Amino acid sequence: MLERLFPQNKTNAYRGNPIAKWVFVLLTIVTIARSLVHMFSSDGGAQSIATIPLDSFTVNGADVVILLFALWGSSQLLIGIIYGFVLWRYQALIPLMYLLMIFEYGMRIVLGAIKPIETTGTAPGAIGDYIIIPLAIIMLVLSLRNSDQEAQDA
């Protein structure tokens, strides 16, 4: 199983369940789209999506939050690009990407609990963290299993 998670040869041969691959495609698209919103929307999505009350901040304070959201978006774009490279050339790494996704979203929950911020509502991302983690765990397991075709060939 460790060889499937950390393959010595980073090939484009994905051997897991096809459902896990297609869910990874969907999550890659969502990651890239979300990153672009954070980078290019006027408030970085901080107030319009995450419900952070920027209008109660000073102008400089709001600008800092907007910049931080844009920077977060650039990090998300980098992750999305890496996911895209994995889909294009290194599909054997899809299980590893799911493992990293579990850690990333898990840290969002941990850090959100350690350093909470006041919002006027519940951000979709806060709900999504609790959806993505179990989904990524299930997809990790599926990605580590042999596909039906490979099992029949064996």
C-alpha positions as CSV (number, residue, x, y, z in Angstrom):
1,M,0.0,0.0,0.0
2,L,2.9,2.4,0.7
3,E,4.1,1.9,-2.8
4,R,0.7,3.0,-4.1
5,L,0.8,6.1,-1.9
6,F,4.5,6.9,-2.6
7,P,5.3,5.3,-5.9
8,Q,9.0,5.1,-6.9
9,N,8.1,5.7,-10.5
10,K,5.9,8.8,-11.0
11,T,4.0,7.5,-14.0
12,N,0.7,8.4,-15.6
13,A,-0.6,5.0,-14.8
14,Y,-3.5,5.4,-12.4
15,R,-4.5,2.0,-10.9
16,G,-7.2,3.1,-8.5
17,N,-11.0,3.2,-8.7
18,P,-12.1,5.5,-11.6
19,I,-14.5,7.3,-9.3
20,A,-11.7,8.6,-7.2
21,K,-10.0,10.0,-10.4
22,W,-13.1,11.8,-11.6
23,V,-13.8,13.3,-8.1
24,F,-10.2,14.5,-8.2
25,V,-10.8,16.2,-11.5
26,L,-13.9,17.9,-10.0
27,L,-11.9,19.0,-6.9
28,T,-9.1,20.3,-9.1
29,I,-11.6,22.5,-11.0
30,V,-13.2,23.7,-7.8
31,T,-9.7,24.5,-6.3
32,I,-8.7,26.6,-9.4
33,A,-12.1,28.4,-9.6
34,R,-12.0,29.2,-5.9
35,S,-8.5,30.5,-6.2
36,L,-9.4,32.9,-9.0
37,V,-12.3,34.3,-7.0
38,H,-10.0,35.0,-4.1
39,M,-7.4,36.6,-6.3
40,F,-9.7,38.7,-8.6
41,S,-12.9,39.6,-6.8
42,S,-12.9,43.1,-5.3
43,D,-13.1,41.9,-1.7
44,G,-11.2,38.7,-2.3
45,G,-14.4,36.9,-1.3
46,A,-13.7,38.0,2.3
47,Q,-17.1,39.7,2.9
48,S,-19.1,38.6,-0.1
49,I,-18.4,34.9,0.5
50,A,-16.7,34.4,3.9
51,T,-19.0,37.0,5.6
52,I,-16.2,38.8,7.3
53,P,-17.6,42.3,8.1
54,L,-15.0,44.3,6.2
55,D,-17.2,47.4,6.3
56,S,-16.7,47.5,10.1
57,F,-12.9,47.6,9.6
58,T,-10.7,50.6,8.9
59,V,-9.9,51.0,5.2
60,N,-6.3,49.8,5.9
61,G,-7.5,46.8,7.9
62,A,-10.0,45.8,5.2
63,D,-7.2,46.2,2.6
64,V,-5.0,43.8,4.6
65,V,-7.7,41.2,4.8
66,I,-8.4,41.5,1.1
67,L,-4.7,41.1,0.3
68,L,-4.4,38.1,2.5
69,F,-7.4,36.5,0.7
70,A,-5.7,37.2,-2.6
71,L,-2.5,35.7,-1.4
72,W,-4.4,32.6,-0.2
73,G,-6.0,32.5,-3.6
74,S,-2.5,32.4,-5.2
75,S,-1.6,29.5,-3.0
76,Q,-4.8,27.7,-3.9
77,L,-4.0,28.3,-7.6
78,L,-0.6,26.8,-7.1
79,I,-2.1,23.7,-5.5
80,G,-4.7,23.6,-8.4
81,I,-1.9,23.7,-10.9
82,I,-0.1,20.9,-9.2
83,Y,-3.3,18.9,-9.2
84,G,-3.6,19.6,-12.9
85,F,0.0,18.4,-13.6
86,V,-0.8,15.2,-11.6
87,L,-3.9,14.7,-13.8
88,W,-1.9,15.4,-17.0
89,R,1.3,13.5,-16.4
90,Y,1.6,11.8,-13.0
91,Q,-1.7,10.1,-12.2
92,A,0.0,7.6,-10.0
93,L,0.3,10.4,-7.5
94,I,-3.5,10.9,-7.1
95,P,-3.5,9.0,-3.8
96,L,-0.8,11.2,-2.4
97,M,-2.7,14.3,-3.5
98,Y,-5.8,13.0,-1.5
99,L,-3.6,12.6,1.5
100,L,-2.3,16.1,1.2
101,M,-5.8,17.4,0.7
102,I,-6.9,15.7,4.0
103,F,-4.1,17.4,5.8
104,E,-4.8,20.8,4.2
105,Y,-8.5,20.8,5.0
106,G,-7.8,19.3,8.5
107,M,-5.4,22.2,9.3
108,R,-8.1,24.7,8.2
109,I,-10.4,23.3,10.8
110,V,-7.7,23.2,13.5
111,L,-6.5,26.7,12.8
112,G,-10.0,28.0,12.6
113,A,-10.6,26.6,16.1
114,I,-7.3,28.0,17.4
115,K,-7.6,31.4,15.8
116,P,-11.4,32.1,15.2
117,I,-12.5,35.2,13.5
118,E,-15.9,37.0,13.8
119,T,-18.1,36.6,10.8
120,T,-21.7,37.6,10.1
121,G,-22.6,34.2,8.8
122,T,-21.2,30.8,8.0
123,A,-18.9,30.8,5.0
124,P,-19.3,28.0,2.5
125,G,-15.7,27.1,3.0
126,A,-16.3,26.4,6.7
127,I,-19.0,23.9,5.7
128,G,-16.9,22.5,2.9
129,D,-14.0,21.7,5.1
130,Y,-16.2,19.2,6.9
131,I,-17.4,17.7,3.6
132,I,-14.1,17.5,1.8
133,I,-12.2,15.7,4.6
134,P,-14.5,12.6,4.7
135,L,-14.9,12.7,0.9
136,A,-11.1,12.8,0.5
137,I,-10.7,9.9,2.9
138,I,-13.1,7.8,1.0
139,M,-11.5,8.8,-2.3
140,L,-8.0,8.0,-0.9
141,V,-9.2,4.5,0.0
142,L,-10.7,4.1,-3.5
143,S,-7.6,5.4,-5.2
144,L,-5.5,2.9,-3.3
145,R,-7.7,0.0,-4.4
146,N,-7.1,-1.8,-7.7
147,S,-9.6,-0.9,-10.4
148,D,-12.0,-3.6,-11.4
149,Q,-10.2,-4.0,-14.7
150,E,-6.8,-4.4,-13.1
151,A,-8.3,-6.9,-10.6
152,Q,-9.8,-8.9,-13.5
153,D,-6.4,-8.9,-15.3
154,A,-4.5,-10.2,-12.3
